């Protein structure tokens, strides 16, 4: 931090760089005022960020490959590898609400049926509701942006020099807290709405119902949690304009990145949203089950009466616990956390550390919750984690593209690299080079500076277009190299471990051997009683096909033939049985 050339130029500039006002009613300020933020910004924006982003992209795919191997191992251990619900029965809710009965094309048994056209129209209607809710999220995002601008202006209007310098940081932190509250509130409301919509769509099987519900909730939560970080990372500071030609939104000037850059603002917002969400969820998972158990026990005692002399059996105590609500919330929390530590890891390198600490605490909270607070859940067989694996794969591929754009357009790595190549390897004069002069017709503060690559007329310089070409080329190269290595990792690492594959082949071989031995024993058991193995005096021909005419010259005549026929008929009946 103390040896960075650009940060030292800012700290030692004094009153050299007079910066243009950040709002229409604000005053000009000196670049040296942001010395501390410039140094802190270098912690998040340096060359190591690139290598860390590449490493995390490789880690995400390697993690999924390892999980596939672990998933197959668990499926084999629990005897679920060949488990397929090909003849899954209709859901009870579907059977109760269906209006028709039609035969199942697989089993041929008549089952409840709901018209496909009606179901499709309901799904389209539900999609429109989802779009409306996403628009509501966008409205809240714009509200948070305007709130941040209002707080910044209020801080600038105070006479406190410290508040004026840290106005952007304070506004970003306060708006992130407000955004977190809105995110949690909207998440609760939409989860309940998505559940009702999925029931209304009349999905036949439980698998179809769960997939539709998971898809709805994840789409909304993805936009709900990631819209604000995406705005800060890729849109904030891109449409500011320049003096005398500023871009506006509802009469307010568009937001510009803070003194330390957009990357440090993104890190602040991610820290508040991610860590705040984890803290609130852990408190809820610890407190809410205990409150629900207390309320349920209180209701039971009101019914049966709390008598100290009555001995309560263990199964009665278990019945007073809260019913398990499944693992949907656990899966959703892990998937959202996976997105935070992969998509925006370039801006917040400490995100994996906080995720690790959170998981270490939460796994103990979940253990206590499922053992002491919840009734024993009903186990269901499953071959894998279903649609959640597809969502994780989408997030891992999205993280590669997001990190490439973060490094190319949000970070200061490529501008510094190009300046080193064209002008000075030690970055001397870099800060002055990145600041443009206000146009000559700007009368508020003539010759004030603002951060952009423009000439005195507000037009982009040649360096800007060269930098844009390098940024686009870096994105293409970054994605192709990472995806090529990822495909190589996917090809090299098999989904089924070699030891497990040998074990499966060994089990199949032993099963075939056991089947062959049992078949041989069974065959011997049948042939020992076959007519061909009887005494020579007994014919192997079936009794209904044997000639039973009296044979002359032999003892017994007709009576002996009748007795033999009855004995052989009894023997054949025994064999058939």
C-alpha positions in Angstrom: 0.0 0.0 0.0 2.8 2.4 0.8 4.9 1.6 -2.3 2.2 1.9 -4.9 3.2 4.7 -7.3 -0.3 5.8 -8.1 -1.3 6.0 -4.4 1.8 7.9 -3.6 1.1 10.4 -6.3 -2.4 11.0 -4.9 -1.1 11.4 -1.3 1.7 13.8 -2.3 -0.4 15.9 -4.8 -1.6 18.4 -2.2 -3.7 20.9 -4.1 -2.4 20.0 -7.5 -5.4 18.1 -8.7 -8.7 20.2 -8.2 -11.5 17.7 -8.9 -14.9 18.7 -10.4 -17.9 18.6 -8.0 -19.6 15.2 -7.6 -23.1 16.7 -7.6 -24.8 19.9 -8.9 -24.8 21.6 -5.6 -21.4 20.3 -4.3 -18.1 22.0 -4.2 -14.8 21.1 -5.8 -12.4 18.9 -3.9 -8.7 17.9 -3.9 -7.5 14.5 -5.0 -5.2 14.3 -2.0 -8.3 14.1 0.3 -8.8 10.4 -0.8 -5.2 9.3 0.1 -6.5 6.6 2.5 -9.2 5.2 0.2 -6.6 5.1 -2.6 -4.3 2.9 -0.5 -7.2 0.7 0.6 -8.4 0.3 -2.9 -5.0 -1.1 -4.0 -5.7 -4.0 -1.6 -8.5 -5.1 -3.9 -7.3 -3.9 -7.2 -3.8 -5.2 -8.2 -2.2 -7.8 -10.4 -2.8 -10.6 -7.9 -6.5 -10.2 -8.4 -6.2 -11.6 -11.9 -4.4 -14.8 -10.8 -6.8 -15.2 -7.9 -9.8 -15.0 -10.3 -8.3 -17.6 -12.6 -7.6 -19.8 -9.6 -11.2 -19.5 -8.3 -12.6 -20.3 -11.8 -10.5 -23.5 -11.8 -11.6 -24.2 -8.2 -15.3 -23.9 -9.0 -15.1 -26.5 -11.8 -12.8 -28.8 -9.8 -15.2 -28.6 -6.9 -18.1 -29.7 -9.0 -16.1 -32.6 -10.5 -15.1 -33.7 -7.0 -18.8 -33.4 -5.9 -19.9 -35.6 -8.8 -17.4 -38.3 -7.7 -18.6 -37.9 -4.1 -22.3 -38.0 -5.2 -21.7 -41.3 -7.1 -19.9 -42.8 -4.1 -22.8 -41.9 -1.8 -25.4 -43.2 -4.2 -23.5 -46.5 -4.4 -23.1 -46.6 -0.6 -26.8 -46.0 -0.1 -27.8 -48.4 -3.0 -29.4 -45.6 -5.1 -27.4 -45.8 -8.3 -30.1 -47.6 -10.2 -33.0 -45.7 -8.6 -35.3 -44.2 -11.2 -38.8 -43.1 -10.5 -40.2 -44.2 -13.9 -43.6 -44.9 -12.6 -43.9 -42.0 -10.1 -47.4 -41.7 -8.7 -49.4 -38.5 -8.9 -49.1 -36.0 -6.0 -52.0 -36.2 -3.5 -52.8 -32.5 -4.1 -52.9 -33.1 -7.8 -55.2 -36.2 -7.4 -57.5 -34.2 -5.2 -57.8 -31.2 -7.5 -57.7 -32.9 -10.9 -60.9 -32.8 -12.9 -60.5 -35.8 -15.2 -59.4 -39.5 -15.2 -57.3 -41.0 -17.9 -55.1 -44.2 -18.2 -51.4 -43.9 -17.5 -49.5 -44.6 -20.7 -46.9 -46.6 -18.8 -49.0 -48.7 -16.3 -52.3 -48.5 -18.1 -54.1 -47.7 -14.8 -56.5 -44.9 -14.7 -55.1 -41.9 -12.9 -56.2 -38.2 -12.3 -55.5 -36.1 -15.3 -55.3 -32.3 -15.9 -55.5 -30.8 -19.4 -52.2 -29.8 -20.8 -53.5 -26.6 -22.5 -55.0 -25.4 -19.2 -51.7 -26.2 -17.4 -49.7 -24.4 -20.0 -51.9 -21.3 -19.7 -51.4 -21.3 -16.0 -47.6 -21.7 -16.3 -47.6 -18.7 -18.7 -49.6 -16.7 -16.2 -47.2 -17.7 -13.5 -44.3 -16.5 -15.7 -45.9 -13.1 -16.0 -46.2 -12.9 -12.2 -42.5 -13.7 -11.9 -41.6 -11.0 -14.4 -43.7 -8.5 -12.5 -41.9 -9.5 -9.3 -38.5 -9.1 -11.0 -39.6 -5.6 -12.1 -40.5 -4.8 -8.5 -36.9 -5.8 -7.5 -35.6 -3.5 -10.2 -37.7 -0.7 -8.8 -36.3 -1.3 -5.3 -32.8 -1.2 -6.9 -33.4 2.2 -8.4 -34.8 3.3 -5.1 -31.6 2.2 -3.3 -29.5 4.0 -5.9 -31.5 7.3 -5.5 -31.3 6.8 -1.7 -27.5 6.5 -2.0 -27.4 9.7 -4.1 -29.5 11.6 -1.6 -27.3 10.5 1.4 -24.2 11.5 -0.5 -25.6 15.0 -1.2 -26.6 15.4 2.4 -23.1 14.5 3.6 -21.5 17.0 1.2 -23.8 19.7 2.5 -22.6 19.2 6.0 -19.7 21.4 7.2 -17.8 18.4 8.6 -14.7 17.8 6.5 -14.5 14.1 7.4 -18.1 13.5 6.4 -17.5 15.3 3.1 -14.5 13.1 2.3 -16.2 9.8 3.3 -19.6 10.7 1.9 -19.5 8.1 -0.8 -18.4 5.3 1.6 -21.0 6.2 4.3 -23.7 6.3 1.6 -22.6 3.0 0.2 -22.7 1.3 3.6 -26.1 2.7 4.6 -27.7 1.9 1.3 -26.2 -1.7 1.4 -27.9 -2.2 4.8 -31.2 -0.9 3.4 -30.8 -3.2 0.4 -30.1 -6.2 2.6 -33.4 -5.6 4.5 -35.3 -5.3 1.3 -33.7 -8.4 -0.1 -34.7 -10.5 2.9 -38.2 -9.1 3.0 -38.8 -9.7 -0.7 -37.3 -13.2 -0.5 -39.8 -14.2 2.2 -42.7 -12.8 0.3 -41.8 -14.3 -3.1 -41.0 -17.8 -1.6 -44.6 -17.9 -0.3 -45.9 -16.6 -3.6 -43.9 -19.1 -5.7 -45.2 -22.0 -3.6 -48.8 -20.9 -4.3 -48.1 -20.4 -8.0 -46.5 -23.9 -8.3 -49.5 -25.5 -6.6 -51.8 -23.6 -9.0 -49.9 -24.9 -12.0 -51.0 -28.5 -11.2 -47.8 -30.5 -11.7 -48.6 -34.2 -11.8 -45.6 -35.7 -9.9 -43.6 -34.5 -6.9 -40.4 -34.3 -9.0 -42.1 -31.9 -11.5 -43.5 -29.9 -8.6 -40.1 -29.5 -6.9 -38.2 -28.7 -10.1 -40.7 -25.9 -11.0 -40.7 -24.5 -7.4 -36.9 -24.5 -7.3 -36.6 -22.8 -10.6 -39.0 -20.0 -9.7 -37.4 -19.3 -6.3 -33.8 -19.5 -7.7 -34.5 -17.1 -10.6 -36.1 -14.6 -8.2 -33.4 -14.9 -5.5 -30.6 -14.6 -8.2 -32.0 -11.3 -9.3 -32.9 -10.3 -5.7 -29.4 -10.9 -4.3 -27.1 -10.2 -7.3 -28.8 -7.3 -9.0 -27.2 -4.6 -6.8 -23.7 -6.1 -7.0 -24.1 -6.5 -10.8 -25.1 -2.8 -11.0 -22.0 -1.6 -9.0 -19.7 -3.9 -10.9 -20.8 -3.3 -14.4 -23.0 -0.2 -14.7 -22.1 2.3 -12.0 -19.8 5.0 -13.2 -20.3 4.0 -16.9 -23.0 6.7 -17.8 -21.8 9.7 -15.8 -20.8 11.8 -18.8 -18.6 14.9 -18.3 -18.9 18.5 -17.1 -21.7 20.3 -18.9 -23.0 17.0 -20.3 -23.7 14.8 -17.3 -26.2 11.9 -17.6 -29.2 12.1 -15.3 -31.8 9.8 -13.9 -35.1 11.3 -12.6 -33.4 14.7 -12.4 -30.4 13.4 -10.5 -26.9 13.0 -11.9 -25.9 9.4 -12.5 -23.7 7.8 -9.9 -20.0 7.8 -10.3 -17.6 5.4 -8.6 -16.2 6.5 -5.2 -12.7 7.8 -4.6 -11.2 4.3 -4.2 -13.0 3.0 -7.4 -16.0 0.8 -7.9 -14.1 -2.4 -6.9 -13.8 -1.4 -3.3 -17.5 -0.3 -3.2 -18.4 -3.7 -4.6 -16.3 -5.3 -1.9 -18.2 -3.3 0.8 -21.5 -4.2 -0.6 -20.7 -7.9 -0.9 -19.4 -8.0 2.6 -22.6 -6.4 4.0 -25.0 -8.5 1.9 -23.2 -11.8 2.2 -22.0 -11.7 5.8 -25.2 -9.9 7.0 -27.4 -12.6 5.3 -25.3 -15.4 6.9 -25.5 -13.8 10.3 -29.3 -13.2 10.2 -29.9 -16.8 8.8 -27.8 -18.4 11.6 -29.7 -16.4 14.3 -33.0 -17.4 12.7 -32.0 -21.1 12.5 -31.1 -21.0 16.2 -33.9 -19.0 17.6 -37.0 -19.7 15.5 -37.0 -23.6 16.0 -36.7 -23.1 19.8 -39.6 -20.6 19.8 -41.7 -22.9 17.6 -41.0 -25.9 19.9 -41.9 -23.8 22.9 -45.2 -22.7 21.3 -46.0 -26.3 20.2 -45.3 -27.7 23.7 -47.4 -25.0 25.3 -50.3 -25.8 23.0 -50.0 -29.5 23.8 -50.0 -28.9 27.5 -53.1 -26.8 27.2 -54.9 -29.7 25.6 -53.7 -32.6 27.8 -52.9 -30.6 30.9 -49.4 -30.4 32.4 -49.2 -32.7 35.3 -46.0 -33.4 37.1 -47.0 -36.9 38.2 -47.8 -38.0 34.6 -44.8 -39.7 33.0 -44.2 -38.6 29.4 -42.8 -41.2 27.1 -40.0 -40.6 24.7 -42.2 -40.9 21.6 -44.6 -38.3 23.1 -41.7 -35.9 23.6 -40.6 -36.4 20.0 -44.2 -35.7 18.8 -44.0 -32.3 20.5 -41.1 -31.3 18.3 -41.5 -29.2 15.1 -42.1 -31.0 11.8 -39.1 -31.0 9.4 -39.6 -28.7 6.5 -37.1 -30.4 4.2 -33.7 -29.3 2.9 -34.9 -26.7 0.3 -33.7 -23.7 2.4 -30.4 -25.4 3.1 -29.8 -26.1 -0.6 -30.8 -22.5 -1.6 -28.5 -21.0 1.0 -25.5 -23.1 -0.2 -26.2 -22.3 -3.9 -26.4 -18.5 -3.3 -23.2 -18.7 -1.2 -21.5 -20.5 -4.1 -22.5 -17.7 -6.4 -21.1 -15.0 -4.1 -17.7 -16.7 -3.7 -17.3 -17.4 -7.4 -19.0 -14.7 -9.4 -17.7 -11.7 -7.5 -14.5 -13.1 -5.9 -12.3 -10.7 -7.8 -13.8 -7.8 -5.9 -14.0 -9.5 -2.5 -11.2 -12.1 -2.0 -12.2 -12.6 1.6 -15.6 -14.0 0.6 -14.4 -17.7 0.6 -13.0 -17.2 4.1 -16.3 -15.9 5.5 -18.1 -18.7 3.7 -15.9 -21.3 5.4 -16.4 -19.7 8.8 -20.2 -19.6 8.2 -20.3 -23.2 7.1 -18.3 -24.3 10.1 -20.8 -22.6 12.5 -23.9 -23.5 10.5 -23.2 -27.2 10.2 -23.3 -27.4 14.0 -26.5 -25.3 14.2 -28.1 -27.6 11.6 -27.0 -30.7 13.6 -28.6 -29.3 16.8 -31.7 -28.3 14.9 -32.3 -31.6 13.2 -31.5 -33.7 16.3 -33.0 -31.6 19.1 -35.7 -29.3 17.6 -37.2 -31.1 14.6 -39.0 -34.4 14.3 -37.1 -37.1 12.4 -37.6 -36.3 8.7 -39.0 -38.9 6.4 -36.1 -40.2 4.2 -36.6 -40.3 0.5 -34.4 -42.2 -2.0 -32.7 -40.1 -4.7 -29.9 -40.8 -7.2 -28.5 -37.3 -7.1 -29.3 -33.7 -6.0 -31.3 -33.1 -9.1 -31.7 -29.7 -10.6 -29.4 -28.1 -8.0 -26.4 -29.6 -9.8 -27.4 -27.9 -13.0 -27.8 -24.6 -11.2 -24.3 -25.0 -9.7 -22.8 -25.7 -13.1 -24.5 -22.6 -14.6 -23.1 -20.4 -11.7 -19.6 -21.8 -12.2 -19.6 -21.0 -15.9 -21.2 -17.6 -15.2 -18.4 -16.9 -12.7 -15.7 -17.1 -15.5 -17.5 -14.5 -17.6 -18.2 -12.2 -14.6 -14.6 -12.3 -13.4 -13.3 -11.6 -16.9 -15.6 -8.5 -17.2 -14.7 -7.4 -13.6 -11.0 -7.4 -14.4 -11.4 -5.9 -17.8 -13.8 -3.0 -17.1 -14.0 -2.5 -13.3 -10.5 -3.1 -12.1 -7.6 -0.8 -12.9 -5.3 -3.6 -13.9 -5.4 -3.2 -17.7 -5.1 0.6 -17.8 -2.0 0.4 -15.7 -0.6 -2.4 -17.8 -1.1 -0.4 -21.0 0.4 2.7 -19.5 3.4 0.6 -18.4 3.8 -0.7 -22.0 3.4 2.7 -23.7 4.9 5.3 -21.3 6.6 4.4 -18.1 7.2 1.0 -16.5 7.2 2.5 -12.9 3.8 4.2 -13.5 5.2 7.7 -12.9 2.7 10.3 -14.1 -0.1 7.7 -14.3 -2.6 9.5 -12.1 -2.2 12.7 -14.0 -2.7 10.8 -17.3 -6.0 9.3 -16.1 -7.5 12.7 -15.3 -9.1 14.8 -18.0 -9.7 18.6 -17.9 -13.2 20.0 -17.9 -14.3 21.5 -21.2 -13.5 25.2 -21.8 -17.2 26.2 -21.6 -17.5 24.7 -18.0 -17.8 27.9 -15.9 -18.4 26.6 -12.4 -14.8 25.5 -11.8 -12.7 26.1 -14.8 -9.9 23.6 -15.5 -11.1 21.2 -12.8 -10.3 17.5 -13.3 -12.4 14.4 -13.6 -11.4 10.8 -14.1 -11.7 9.8 -17.8 -9.8 9.5 -21.0 -11.2 12.5 -22.8 -9.8 15.6 -24.5 -10.7 19.2 -23.7 -13.8 19.0 -25.8 -15.2 15.9 -24.1 -14.3 13.4 -26.9 -12.6 10.1 -26.2 -8.8 10.0 -26.8 -6.9 7.4 -28.8 -5.8 5.8 -25.5 -9.4 5.1 -24.6 -10.0 3.1 -27.9 -6.8 1.2 -27.5 -7.7 0.3 -24.0 -11.2 -0.8 -25.1 -9.7 -3.1 -27.7 -7.3 -4.6 -25.1 -10.2 -5.1 -22.7 -12.3 -7.0 -25.2 -9.3 -9.0 -26.2 -8.6 -9.8 -22.6 -12.1 -11.1 -22.1 -12.0 -13.3 -25.1 -8.5 -14.7 -24.1 -9.5 -15.1 -20.5 -12.7 -17.1 -21.3 -11.1 -19.3 -23.9 -8.1 -20.2 -21.8 -10.1 -20.9 -18.7 -12.9 -22.8 -20.5 -10.3 -24.9 -22.4 -8.6 -25.9 -19.1 -11.9 -26.6 -17.5 -12.9 -28.9 -20.3 -9.5 -30.6 -19.9 -10.2 -31.0 -16.2 -13.7 -32.4 -16.9 -12.2 -34.9 -19.4 -9.2 -36.0 -17.2 -11.2 -36.4 -14.0 -13.9 -39.2 -14.4 -17.2 -38.8 -12.7 -16.9 -42.3 -11.2 -13.7 -42.9 -9.1 -11.6 -45.8 -10.4 -11.7 -47.7 -7.1 -15.5 -47.5 -7.1 -15.7 -48.5 -10.8 -13.6 -51.7 -10.0 -15.9 -52.3 -6.9 -19.0 -52.1 -9.1 -17.6 -54.4 -11.7 -16.6 -56.9 -8.9 -20.1 -56.8 -7.5 -21.6 -57.5 -10.9 -19.2 -60.4 -11.5 -20.1 -61.9 -8.1 -23.8 -61.4 -8.8 -23.5 -63.3 -12.1 -21.5 -66.1 -10.4 -24.1 -66.4 -7.6 -26.9 -66.5 -10.2 -25.1 -69.2 -12.2 -24.5 -71.3 -9.1 -28.1 -71.0 -8.0 -29.3 -71.8 -11.5 -27.1 -75.0 -11.5 -28.4 -76.1 -8.1 -32.0 -75.5 -9.2 -31.4 -77.4 -12.4 -30.0 -80.3 -10.5 -32.9 -80.3 -8.2 -35.3 -80.6 -11.1 -33.4 -83.2 -13.1 -33.1 -85.5 -10.1 -36.8 -86.0 -10.3 -37.0 -86.1 -14.1 -38.6 -89.3 -15.6 -35.3 -89.9 -17.4 -33.5 -90.4 -14.1 -36.0 -92.9 -12.8 -35.5 -96.6 -12.7 -35.3 -98.3 -16.1 -38.5 -100.0 -15.5 -40.2 -96.6 -15.3 -40.8 -94.8 -18.5 -39.8 -91.2 -19.0 -42.8 -90.4 -21.1 -45.5 -88.3 -19.6 -48.4 -90.3 -18.3 -50.9 -88.7 -20.6 -48.8 -89.7 -23.7 -47.8 -93.3 -22.6 -49.3 -96.4 -24.1 -50.9 -98.2 -21.2 -52.2 -101.2 -23.1 -51.7 -104.6 -21.3 -48.4 -106.1 -22.2 -48.3 -109.9 -22.5 -45.6 -111.9 -21.1 -45.0 -109.5 -18.2 -46.1 -109.8 -14.7 -48.9 -107.6 -13.5 -50.8 -106.9 -16.6 -53.4 -104.1 -16.6 -53.3 -103.6 -12.8 -49.6 -103.0 -12.8 -49.9 -100.5 -15.6 -52.6 -98.6 -13.8 -50.6 -98.4 -10.6 -47.5 -97.2 -12.5 -49.5 -94.6 -14.3 -50.9 -93.2 -11.0 -47.5 -93.1 -9.4 -45.9 -91.3 -12.3 -48.8 -88.8 -12.5 -48.2 -88.0 -8.8 -44.5 -87.5 -9.4 -45.2 -85.1 -12.3 -47.6 -83.2 -10.2 -44.9 -82.8 -7.5 -42.4 -81.6 -10.1 -44.9 -79.1 -11.6 -45.6 -77.7 -8.1 
